[in-house]
């Protein structure tokens, strides 16, 4: 007999993979894959803040991530600070604030492993609905502003000169990226979120030469990795997130040999 | 018409451009020349609205340039367009960028847009490249694609920043011949260049810049002495034939 929580866990992994893989080609080509990791770490402080003050975790974390992202943009522009440095500063400060808040809440024990690799067995029906909506919103966003996203990814400055509305699309993209990370963090954890934002596109670009095909292949790779990784973890009693990442890495190595042959 | 009104630009107290005051009339083929570090690319960036913290004003067709640029794109070829060599875009994708501002937010390119882009690539001698990935193009081929993109904007102004820098010698003349054809249709061409010899047979108006203006007048009125003053003592004019 297959229990509901196992079906939810399986669906959760696959849907989480789809939602993140849709963003993967844009994140990878814009060379902002560090954003996934940075935003996940910043989200940690948001979670700690919500736990400390007894607030809604999702809303607090999301607001916190969006505010800090905007602050990074403002501080780096205003004080002419390198954006990568500004991100690293805010990332470490956020993590530190999170750890201080958790240590102050003496009676609360925080499971760091669950934060790093997520906990798929906690996925419920509401999470599945949330992930379906999130994937649909991502897909709609990409389809609707594909032209703008494509040129933003190609070269934002030149796209601006050619009067393509890249500023607005960039803000929407970053906010939606933050929403994806916050929602997926609970399910997938930092490591899987980071992996699913990079690996699907890197694998897809090893095979596909066109952008649209890369998006389709990336989503398929992510779904297959999540599905098979989950089944392997269930069968061999291994950590789910880690199994998905390792399986996806194996596909990456396979496609590297394909790329070498074709070059 | 483009008017620079007493434009000054400093970075951290260091003067990059001083008292820039000149007018570009419609239909001119303008060459901006000067040594490295003279502020040529900065001048172009000011015109394109990529730098906004300067003193003075720039007018395009009677409007403040930022106001004008909000309504119209300018066909621009940067010195080096930065992109990932593996970016999965074709020459056609890049040319189509020139039409993007004519489409409303979120709207996709139509069949007729694609035909227009192919036609523009043809004008620039790059029609055979439309399916090629940009990473596989030579410097000269890529410049032609960028020129096709600039033309598609229908802007009366085409701005180029050292287009010859990434083209091999034989390709430079071919590229300037295409520019001559485009200029003949009534467009104003503004190009930065180091290649004064080649430019002399194409441009109608010369701007000699070295942080400040040394001259800005019709090409045939500029003498070697002024050019030497712009570039410094070490500059010598050498006659060359291609």
Interface residues (C-beta under 8 A of the other chain):
Chain A: X29 X31 X144 X145 X146 X147 X148 X150 X151 X153 X154 X155 X157 X158 X159 X160 X161 X162 X163 X164 X165 X205 X208 X209 X210 X211 X214
Chain B: X48 X49 X50 X69 X70 X72 X73 X74 X76 X78 X81 X82 X83 X84 X86 X87 X88 X89 X93 X94 X97 X98 X100 X101 X103 X105 X106 X107 X108 X109 X133 X149 X153
